[in-house]
Amino acid sequence: MVVKTETCSFSGLRIYPGHGIFFVRGDSKGFKFISCKAKSLFTQRLNPRKLAWTQLYRRMHKKGTLEDQSKKKARKVNKSAPKAVVGASLEQIKAKRFQKPEVRAAAREAALREVKERAKAKQAAKKVEKPKAVPVKQAAPKQSKAASKATNKQGARGVRR
């Protein structure tokens, strides 16, 4: 014989026939609770996810699920054979990988030196191209203090329309 059980709307626990409380809200929606405690907490609008004894809390915090299923072990990914990159063949990549660190450092220094020389040449070309011009300040006509204050205030306020 199979016993038809219902679940508590608040706690998520099983309610057996003949047990529990049925509560109908003002909008005609019905709720079945396992006990007065669950009904009281529901009417107080408490969150069942924050009460440790409810099923929602246990599900949210992954309690009691370890017995049902064991954790799956992550498979180790097997690396495939190295592939050529666009612009460099597999032989070139292998040659670079097995280079000695001293050779690699010397090549890097030579490349840096070349970049610096190019930058210096560019700066020199700019200097030759455009000599520095001495800026000449033009004297503005003097205004009285009252006139300068008026323009400052109007500038701060903006134009009113």
PLY file of the C-alpha trace (Angstrom):
ply
format ascii 1.0
element vertex 161
property float x
property float y
property float z
element edge 160
property int vertex1
property int vertex2
end_header
0.00 0.00 0.00
1.35 3.42 -1.01
0.80 6.31 1.39
0.18 9.64 -0.36
2.24 12.32 1.34
2.36 16.06 0.72
5.22 18.47 1.30
5.21 21.36 3.74
5.08 24.72 1.95
7.57 26.23 4.41
9.99 23.51 5.54
9.79 21.06 2.65
9.26 18.11 5.03
6.83 15.25 4.27
3.30 15.53 5.68
1.51 12.21 6.20
-2.29 11.84 5.89
-4.19 13.18 8.89
-1.38 15.53 9.89
-0.57 19.13 9.16
-2.44 22.41 8.88
-4.01 23.85 5.72
-3.81 27.65 5.52
-5.65 29.72 2.91
-4.28 33.17 2.23
-6.38 36.23 1.29
-5.67 35.73 -2.41
-7.24 32.23 -2.18
-3.91 30.41 -2.40
-3.63 27.39 -0.11
-0.56 26.29 1.86
-0.05 23.02 3.75
2.22 23.13 6.82
3.63 20.30 8.90
3.17 22.11 12.24
2.04 25.31 13.94
5.70 26.30 14.13
6.05 26.21 10.32
2.76 28.12 9.87
3.82 30.77 12.40
7.22 31.27 10.74
5.51 31.49 7.32
3.05 34.15 8.52
5.97 36.08 10.05
7.47 36.07 6.55
10.72 34.44 7.67
12.95 33.03 4.96
13.14 29.20 5.16
16.58 29.35 3.49
17.95 30.93 6.68
16.61 28.30 9.10
18.97 25.34 9.42
16.24 22.70 9.98
14.37 23.29 6.69
14.95 21.33 3.51
15.56 24.51 1.50
18.46 25.44 3.81
19.92 21.94 3.56
19.64 21.94 -0.23
21.16 25.42 -0.50
24.13 24.50 1.76
24.61 21.05 0.15
23.86 19.11 3.32
23.12 15.39 3.14
23.88 15.05 -0.57
27.23 13.30 -0.09
25.58 9.97 0.83
23.53 9.97 -2.37
26.40 10.54 -4.76
30.15 10.60 -4.37
32.13 13.43 -5.92
33.31 12.76 -9.45
37.06 12.86 -9.93
38.27 15.25 -12.59
39.99 13.50 -15.44
43.51 14.58 -16.25
43.63 16.13 -19.70
46.13 14.45 -21.99
48.23 16.94 -23.89
48.29 16.32 -27.61
51.37 16.68 -29.77
52.61 20.28 -30.18
51.24 22.05 -33.24
52.76 24.72 -35.44
51.65 28.31 -34.87
50.75 30.68 -37.69
53.97 32.41 -38.77
56.31 29.80 -37.22
56.84 26.18 -38.19
57.17 23.35 -35.69
60.95 23.14 -36.33
61.42 26.84 -35.54
59.44 26.50 -32.30
61.49 23.46 -31.23
64.74 25.26 -32.06
63.72 28.23 -29.89
62.64 25.95 -27.04
66.03 24.17 -26.92
68.09 27.38 -27.20
70.37 28.14 -24.31
69.24 30.97 -21.99
72.42 32.97 -22.71
71.72 32.99 -26.46
68.09 33.98 -25.87
69.13 36.83 -23.50
71.68 38.14 -26.02
69.05 38.15 -28.80
66.62 40.02 -26.54
69.26 42.65 -25.67
70.10 43.14 -29.35
66.42 43.63 -30.18
66.01 46.17 -27.35
69.13 48.05 -28.49
67.76 48.23 -32.04
64.39 49.60 -30.81
66.14 52.24 -28.68
68.33 53.33 -31.61
65.24 53.69 -33.82
63.54 55.83 -31.15
66.63 58.06 -30.84
66.78 58.51 -34.62
63.11 59.47 -34.67
63.66 62.08 -31.89
66.66 63.52 -33.74
64.61 63.77 -36.95
61.88 65.66 -35.06
64.39 68.17 -33.62
65.94 68.88 -37.02
62.51 69.19 -38.62
60.99 71.69 -36.16
63.20 74.12 -34.18
61.66 75.58 -31.03
59.83 78.86 -31.60
59.87 81.38 -28.76
56.27 82.24 -27.87
55.57 85.99 -27.72
52.93 87.14 -25.25
50.59 89.83 -26.46
49.62 92.43 -23.91
45.86 92.62 -23.41
44.27 96.06 -22.98
43.86 96.88 -19.31
40.37 97.00 -17.85
39.15 98.65 -14.72
38.47 96.40 -11.69
34.71 96.96 -11.90
34.61 95.97 -15.58
36.66 92.81 -14.99
34.40 91.77 -12.09
31.30 92.23 -14.23
32.68 90.04 -17.01
33.80 87.39 -14.52
30.37 87.21 -12.90
28.57 87.04 -16.20
30.97 84.36 -17.40
30.26 82.32 -14.29
26.49 82.65 -14.61
26.28 82.09 -18.34
23.76 83.64 -20.71
20.19 83.76 -19.46
17.41 83.54 -22.00
0 1
1 2
2 3
3 4
4 5
5 6
6 7
7 8
8 9
9 10
10 11
11 12
12 13
13 14
14 15
15 16
16 17
17 18
18 19
19 20
20 21
21 22
22 23
23 24
24 25
25 26
26 27
27 28
28 29
29 30
30 31
31 32
32 33
33 34
34 35
35 36
36 37
37 38
38 39
39 40
40 41
41 42
42 43
43 44
44 45
45 46
46 47
47 48
48 49
49 50
50 51
51 52
52 53
53 54
54 55
55 56
56 57
57 58
58 59
59 60
60 61
61 62
62 63
63 64
64 65
65 66
66 67
67 68
68 69
69 70
70 71
71 72
72 73
73 74
74 75
75 76
76 77
77 78
78 79
79 80
80 81
81 82
82 83
83 84
84 85
85 86
86 87
87 88
88 89
89 90
90 91
91 92
92 93
93 94
94 95
95 96
96 97
97 98
98 99
99 100
100 101
101 102
102 103
103 104
104 105
105 106
106 107
107 108
108 109
109 110
110 111
111 112
112 113
113 114
114 115
115 116
116 117
117 118
118 119
119 120
120 121
121 122
122 123
123 124
124 125
125 126
126 127
127 128
128 129
129 130
130 131
131 132
132 133
133 134
134 135
135 136
136 137
137 138
138 139
139 140
140 141
141 142
142 143
143 144
144 145
145 146
146 147
147 148
148 149
149 150
150 151
151 152
152 153
153 154
154 155
155 156
156 157
157 158
158 159
159 160
